[in-house]
């Protein structure tokens, strides 16, 4: 019986020591997902604001699902800040799998830099470069948020398409 108590006590000590390094270990165990901007669609045009629907693809390189609570994002088009923010996620990316999510963004392009308005007009006709970075807050106990970063090219989808 004493041997069992000693083993349990020793296991508890090892577990407690392990918890101290858990954040570092989990940080290294969770690989960053790949997030790509797939589409920017103009869904609303007004005098004071424009609404865009940003569609993303997420690939999870981990052998376990990533339940996402929220998404922080920053997007540049042709080097100019286009949109940034944080939105509730509430989706899950399957283990070693892919999923899609979308964010609705309201902007007032007339109050932003004239270059950005020009880039938005240009991107309806031709591809423009984008830079995307952000953080996915995952709903796994003791797991830190995972960052993502990507670059590519995109073309805006005109209103109604």
C-alpha positions in Angstrom: 0.0 0.0 0.0 2.9 2.4 0.8 4.4 1.7 -2.5 1.1 2.7 -4.2 1.0 6.0 -2.1 4.6 6.8 -3.0 3.9 6.1 -6.7 0.9 8.4 -6.6 2.8 11.1 -4.8 5.7 10.8 -7.3 3.3 10.9 -10.2 1.7 14.1 -8.8 5.1 15.8 -8.5 6.0 14.8 -12.0 2.6 16.1 -13.2 3.0 19.4 -11.4 6.5 19.9 -12.8 5.2 19.1 -16.2 2.4 21.7 -15.9 5.0 24.4 -15.4 6.4 23.7 -18.9 3.0 23.0 -20.4 2.5 26.3 -22.1 5.9 26.1 -23.8 5.2 22.5 -24.8 1.7 23.2 -26.2 3.1 26.2 -28.0 5.5 23.9 -29.8 2.9 21.1 -30.3 0.3 23.3 -32.1 1.4 24.0 -35.6 0.2 27.2 -37.2 -2.7 26.7 -39.7 -2.5 28.0 -43.2 -5.0 30.8 -43.8 -5.6 32.0 -47.4 -7.7 34.9 -48.6 -9.9 33.3 -51.3 -12.3 36.0 -52.2 -13.2 39.6 -51.6 -16.7 40.3 -52.7 -18.4 43.7 -52.8 -21.8 43.0 -51.3 -23.1 46.5 -50.6 -22.4 49.9 -52.0 -23.5 53.1 -50.4 -22.5 56.7 -50.4 -21.1 56.5 -46.9 -20.0 52.9 -46.7 -19.2 49.8 -48.6 -19.6 46.2 -47.4 -17.2 43.5 -48.3 -17.4 39.8 -47.7 -14.0 38.3 -47.1 -13.8 34.5 -47.6 -10.9 32.4 -46.3 -9.7 28.9 -46.5 -8.0 27.4 -43.4 -5.8 24.2 -43.5 -5.0 22.5 -40.2 -1.6 20.7 -40.2 -2.3 19.2 -36.7 -3.4 15.6 -36.0 -6.3 17.1 -33.9 -9.2 19.4 -34.6 -8.8 23.2 -34.0 -12.0 24.6 -32.5 -11.8 28.4 -33.2 -13.4 30.9 -30.8 -12.4 34.1 -32.5 -10.3 35.4 -35.4 -8.1 38.5 -35.4 -7.1 39.7 -38.9 -5.2 42.4 -40.7 -5.3 42.6 -44.5 -3.2 44.8 -46.8 -4.0 45.2 -50.5 -1.1 46.2 -52.7 0.8 47.3 -49.5 -2.1 49.5 -48.2 -4.0 48.7 -45.1 -7.5 47.5 -46.2 -9.2 46.0 -43.2 -8.4 44.7 -39.7 -10.4 43.6 -36.7 -11.5 40.8 -34.5 -14.6 38.7 -34.9 -16.1 35.7 -33.2 -15.2 32.5 -35.0 -17.2 29.6 -33.7 -16.0 27.1 -36.3 -13.7 24.0 -36.2 -11.0 23.0 -38.6 -10.8 19.2 -38.8 -7.6 17.3 -38.0 -5.3 17.4 -41.0 -8.2 19.0 -42.9 -9.6 22.2 -44.3 -12.6 24.5 -43.8 -13.8 27.9 -44.9 -15.0 30.9 -43.1 -16.2 34.4 -44.1 -16.1 37.8 -42.5 -18.3 40.8 -43.4 -16.4 44.1 -43.3 -17.9 47.6 -43.5 -15.6 50.4 -44.8 -15.8 54.0 -45.8 -13.4 54.2 -48.7 -14.0 57.9 -49.3 -12.6 58.7 -45.8 -9.6 56.4 -46.3 -6.5 57.0 -48.4 -7.3 57.8 -52.0 -4.7 55.2 -53.0 -6.8 52.5 -51.3 -9.9 53.5 -53.3 -7.8 53.3 -56.5 -6.5 49.8 -55.5 -10.1 48.6 -54.8 -11.1 49.9 -58.3 -8.0 48.3 -59.9 -8.6 44.9 -58.2 -12.0 44.5 -59.9 -10.1 44.4 -63.2 -6.9 42.7 -62.3 -5.2 40.7 -59.5 -3.5 42.7 -56.7 -1.2 41.4 -54.0 -2.5 40.9 -50.5 -0.8 40.4 -47.1 -2.8 38.6 -44.4 -1.8 38.1 -40.8 -3.7 37.4 -37.6 -4.4 35.1 -34.7 -6.9 32.3 -34.2 -8.0 31.9 -30.6 -8.6 28.2 -30.2 -10.9 26.5 -27.7 -8.5 23.9 -26.3 -7.6 24.2 -22.6 -4.1 25.5 -21.8 -3.5 26.1 -25.5 -2.3 29.6 -26.6 -3.7 31.4 -29.7 -2.1 30.4 -33.0 -0.8 33.0 -35.4 -1.0 32.9 -39.2 0.5 34.9 -42.0 0.2 34.6 -45.7 0.7 36.5 -49.0 -0.8 36.1 -52.4 -2.9 37.7 -55.1 -6.6 38.3 -55.2 -9.2 40.0 -57.4 -12.4 41.6 -56.0 -15.7 40.1 -57.1 -18.0 42.8 -58.3 -21.3 43.6 -56.5 -23.9 40.9 -57.0 -21.6 38.1 -58.3 
